[in-house]
Amino acid sequence: MLADDPSNSMVMFGLAKEYEKLGEHEKVISLLEEYLEGFDDEGNAYGVLANAYLQNGDREKAIETYERGVEVAITHGHPSMANEYKMTLEMDLADQ
């Protein structure tokens, strides 16, 4: 499907979510980095991407991505999503 219409953001995000279920973190990262370059996301993709970075051992990229996700979620009127990302940053990713 994506090969037929590479500009279909729903298919791209859906495929990333399927890769996430399979634990294919490199594929999630690749797809969502491309997705976020080309599409306006309201915040959800940032959380998925940050988690993939974390699962792949890239803590710093995960932190940067969650921080960007907070900004985007607030901009698009999703305070609960922003709060979820803030809690993850404060509780799971704070410097120890």
C-alpha positions, -999 to +999 in steps of 0.1 A: +000+000+000+028+024+009+046+016-023+015+026-042+011+059-024+042+070-004+025+102+005-002+085+024+004+096+060-021+072+075-006+042+059+029+053+069+019+058+105-001+026+106+029+006+092+051+022+119+027+010+145+028-025+131+066-025+132+063-013+168+042-043+177+068-066+161+097-049+180+112-037+147+126-005+163+150+005+135+121+003+110+099+024+133+126+050+136+132+051+099+096+054+090+086+080+116+116+102+110+105+103+073+069+108+084+077+137+106+097+154+079+067+154+056+036+156+077+021+176+105+016+153+134-004+162+165+019+144+189+013+107+188+041+099+164+066+116+187+057+093+215+060+062+193+093+074+179+107+083+213+099+049+226+116+033+196+147+053+203+146+042+239+141+006+230+170+009+206+193+023+233+194+060+222+183+077+254+193+112+243+172+110+211+143+097+231+145+127+255+147+151+226+118+135+208+096+134+239+104+171+245+094+179+209+062+158+214+053+179+244+055+211+224+036+197+194+008+181+216+003+214+234+002+233+201-025+210+188-046+211+220-037+177+235-027+185+271-031+150+284-007+137+258+017+164+267+014+155+304+020+118+296+053+127+278+063+151+306+057+123+332+078+099+311+106+125+310+104+133+347+099+098+361+116+075+336+143+096+319+154+121+345+191+122+352+199+101+382 
